[in-house]
């Protein structure tokens, strides 16, 4: 079964593509550029795809029975605040452009569409609030969160017979692919530089891919028009770096434990009831070790060992 994945070469999209390939799906990457040779473990297709709402891109969906929309246009390294000094273009491409793709997919006869949304839709809540999908999400704190929420609602409004829709509200995504969001953190710690205490909720990219597969394989009536939280655990820089200590033998001082009271955990029981089972702290520990080993190999390659 063929799946079109927009943004499939991105930091999160790559996990999704690999998860789909491993599950036996045929994957078509939709983006501005074809993926580099051997970027993925198996061969993938490619079609040009952009977030320009003025272009009718219905032909990109000709061979796609399923559509996973993971593309997002932003300043490098930033989602919140990713609009820089051009919020109108940010909104036009990421909201209007996404809705145009949803509509094209529906007109083309694509049977199911999964949208990667964000916990940013929830905005500010009282301390110790557990974020649940049924909570009113009316006032996101950022333009990023506002756009994700509007796109969710636009997609849900398109759902109907023959076109199943669902949105996944992702928390922070970590993983073992390079480049990696923790590379600078690990480098700073191993070099003895001070590291700030920070807490956050995280989910492995592998488990995001698993969530996408659940959305693609579950009976339509159980997911259509709905949103699902995708979050595994609450952790902080001290816990992550303590795992790095164990595998590296480095004994630089750890940052203080972060104040986790300001971080709202996300309830993921709705998608767990459909069979989703994240890797938890055991997977976090394995990933930290894998990242450290990859860093060591990379350093040896650079210096010619």
C-alpha positions in Angstrom: 0.0 0.0 0.0 1.5 3.4 -1.0 1.8 6.2 1.4 2.8 9.8 0.5 4.8 11.5 3.2 5.3 15.2 3.0 8.4 16.3 4.9 9.7 12.8 4.9 13.4 13.9 4.9 13.0 16.1 8.0 14.1 15.2 11.5 10.8 13.7 12.4 9.7 12.6 9.0 12.7 10.3 8.6 11.6 8.2 11.6 8.1 8.0 10.1 9.4 6.9 6.7 11.7 4.2 8.2 8.8 2.9 10.3 6.6 2.7 7.3 9.2 0.9 5.2 9.8 -1.6 8.0 6.1 -2.3 8.2 6.0 -3.1 4.5 4.5 0.1 3.1 5.6 1.6 -0.2 6.6 5.2 0.6 6.6 8.2 -1.7 8.5 11.3 -0.4 6.8 14.6 -1.2 9.0 17.6 -1.0 11.0 20.3 -2.8 13.9 18.0 -3.5 14.3 14.3 -4.0 15.9 12.5 -1.0 19.6 11.8 -1.2 20.6 8.4 -2.3 20.8 5.9 0.5 19.1 8.3 3.0 16.7 5.5 3.8 17.2 1.8 4.4 15.1 0.9 1.4 14.1 2.5 -1.8 11.4 5.2 -1.8 9.6 7.1 -4.5 9.5 10.9 -4.9 7.1 13.6 -6.2 7.6 17.3 -6.1 5.4 18.9 -3.4 5.4 22.4 -1.8 3.4 24.3 0.8 2.4 27.0 -1.8 -1.4 27.2 -1.5 -1.6 28.8 -5.0 -0.5 25.6 -6.7 -2.9 22.7 -7.5 -0.9 19.6 -6.6 -3.6 17.0 -7.0 -1.3 15.0 -9.4 1.1 14.3 -6.5 -1.6 12.1 -4.9 -2.2 10.0 -8.0 -0.5 6.9 -6.6 -1.1 7.6 -2.9 -3.7 5.6 -1.1 -2.6 7.2 2.2 -1.2 10.7 3.1 1.0 11.6 6.1 1.5 15.4 6.4 4.7 16.0 8.3 6.0 19.0 6.4 6.4 22.4 8.1 8.2 25.5 6.8 10.1 27.4 9.6 13.4 29.0 10.4 16.2 26.3 10.9 16.0 24.8 14.3 12.9 26.7 15.4 9.2 25.7 15.4 7.9 28.1 18.1 9.2 31.4 16.8 9.9 29.8 13.5 8.1 32.7 11.7 11.0 35.0 12.3 10.0 38.5 11.1 7.5 37.2 8.5 4.5 35.8 10.3 2.2 36.2 7.2 4.3 34.0 5.0 4.6 31.5 7.9 0.8 31.4 8.3 0.1 31.2 4.5 2.5 28.3 3.8 1.9 26.3 7.0 -1.8 26.8 7.3 -3.2 27.7 3.9 -0.6 25.4 2.2 -1.5 22.5 4.5 -5.2 22.9 3.9 -4.7 23.0 0.2 -2.8 19.7 0.4 -5.6 18.2 2.5 -8.2 19.3 -0.1 -6.1 18.0 -3.0 -5.7 14.6 -1.3 -9.5 14.3 -0.8 -10.2 15.3 -4.4 -7.7 12.8 -5.6 -9.3 9.9 -3.8 -6.7 9.4 -1.1 -8.4 7.3 1.6 -6.8 8.5 4.8 -4.8 11.6 5.9 -2.8 11.9 9.1 -1.5 15.3 10.2 1.4 15.9 12.6 0.3 18.5 15.1 1.8 19.6 18.4 1.3 20.0 22.1 1.7 23.7 21.4 -2.1 23.8 20.6 -2.9 23.6 24.3 -1.5 26.9 25.4 -1.2 27.9 29.0 -2.9 26.0 31.8 -2.8 25.9 35.6 0.1 24.0 37.3 -0.2 20.2 37.5 -2.7 20.2 34.6 -2.7 16.9 32.7 -3.2 17.7 29.0 -6.0 15.7 27.5 -7.5 15.8 24.0 -11.0 16.7 25.1 -9.7 19.9 26.8 -10.7 23.1 25.1 -7.7 24.3 23.0 -8.7 27.9 22.3 -5.7 30.1 23.0 -2.3 28.7 22.0 0.6 30.9 23.2 2.5 30.9 19.9 1.7 31.4 16.2 3.1 27.9 15.7 0.4 26.5 18.1 -2.3 28.5 16.5 -1.5 27.3 13.0 -1.3 23.7 14.1 -4.7 24.0 15.8 -6.4 25.6 12.8 -4.9 23.0 10.5 -6.3 20.2 12.8 -9.7 21.7 12.6 -9.6 22.2 8.9 -8.6 18.6 8.3 -11.3 17.3 10.6 -13.9 19.3 8.7 -13.0 17.5 5.5 -13.5 14.0 7.0 -16.3 12.0 5.5 -17.1 8.7 3.7 -14.0 7.6 1.9 -11.7 10.2 3.5 -10.6 9.4 7.1 -8.7 12.0 9.0 -6.7 12.1 12.2 -4.2 14.4 13.9 -1.3 13.5 16.2 -0.3 16.1 18.8 3.3 15.4 19.3 5.4 16.4 22.3 9.2 16.9 21.9 10.7 14.2 19.6 14.1 12.7 20.4 15.9 9.8 18.7 19.2 8.3 17.5 19.4 9.6 14.0 22.1 12.2 13.0 21.7 15.2 12.9 20.1 15.1 16.4 18.7 17.8 18.7 20.9 16.6 21.6 24.2 16.8 19.9 25.1 20.2 21.2 23.9 19.3 24.7 26.1 16.2 24.7 29.1 18.1 23.3 28.8 20.8 25.9 28.6 18.3 28.8 31.5 16.2 27.5 33.6 19.4 27.1 32.8 20.5 30.7 30.7 23.5 29.7 27.8 24.5 31.9 24.5 23.0 31.0 21.2 24.6 31.9 18.6 22.6 33.8 15.6 22.0 31.6 12.6 19.7 31.9 10.3 18.6 29.1 8.1 15.8 27.8 9.6 13.5 25.1 8.8 10.7 22.7 11.1 8.7 20.5 10.9 9.2 16.8 10.4 5.4 16.5 7.3 5.7 18.6 6.0 8.6 16.5 6.3 6.3 13.5 4.4 3.6 15.5 1.7 6.1 16.2 1.4 7.0 12.5 1.1 3.3 11.7 -1.7 2.9 14.2 -3.5 5.8 12.5 -3.1 4.1 9.1 -4.2 0.6 10.2 -7.0 1.2 12.8 -10.6 0.9 11.7 -11.7 4.3 10.4 -14.6 4.7 12.8 -12.2 4.6 15.8 -10.1 7.6 14.6 -12.0 9.6 12.1 -11.9 13.4 12.8 -10.1 12.9 16.1 -6.9 14.1 17.7 -4.5 12.0 19.7 -1.8 13.0 22.1 1.6 11.3 21.5 3.9 11.6 24.5 5.9 9.1 26.4 7.6 10.6 29.5 8.8 13.6 31.4 12.5 14.0 31.8 15.2 16.6 32.2 18.8 17.4 31.3 20.1 16.0 34.5 18.5 12.6 33.9 19.6 12.5 30.2 23.2 13.5 31.1 23.3 11.0 34.0 22.7 8.3 31.4 25.5 9.8 29.2 27.8 9.7 32.3 27.2 6.0 32.6 28.0 5.1 29.0 30.9 7.6 28.6 32.6 7.5 31.9 32.7 11.3 31.9 32.4 12.7 35.4 31.7 16.4 34.8 29.2 17.8 37.1 25.5 17.4 36.2 23.0 20.3 36.1 20.6 20.6 38.9 17.3 18.8 38.7 14.9 21.0 36.7 11.6 22.2 38.1 9.1 19.8 36.4 6.1 21.5 38.0 5.9 23.9 35.1 5.8 21.2 32.5 2.3 19.8 31.7 2.4 16.1 31.1 0.2 14.8 28.2 -2.2 11.9 28.6 -1.7 9.4 25.8 -4.2 6.8 26.9 -6.5 7.5 23.9 -3.9 6.2 21.4 -2.6 3.6 23.9 -6.1 2.0 23.8 -5.5 1.4 20.1 -2.3 -0.5 20.8 0.4 2.2 20.8 3.1 1.3 23.3 6.1 3.7 23.6 9.6 2.6 24.8 9.8 4.6 28.0 13.0 5.2 30.0 14.5 1.9 28.8 14.5 3.2 25.2 15.8 6.6 26.3 18.8 4.9 28.0 19.5 2.8 24.8 19.2 5.9 22.7 21.7 8.0 24.8 24.2 5.1 24.5 23.7 4.8 20.8 24.1 8.6 20.2 27.3 8.6 22.2 28.8 5.7 20.2 27.8 7.4 16.9 29.5 10.6 18.2 32.7 8.7 19.0 32.8 7.1 15.5 32.2 10.5 13.9 35.0 12.1 15.8 37.4 9.3 14.9 36.5 9.7 11.2 37.1 13.4 11.3 40.6 13.1 12.8 41.5 10.2 10.5 41.7 7.4 13.0 
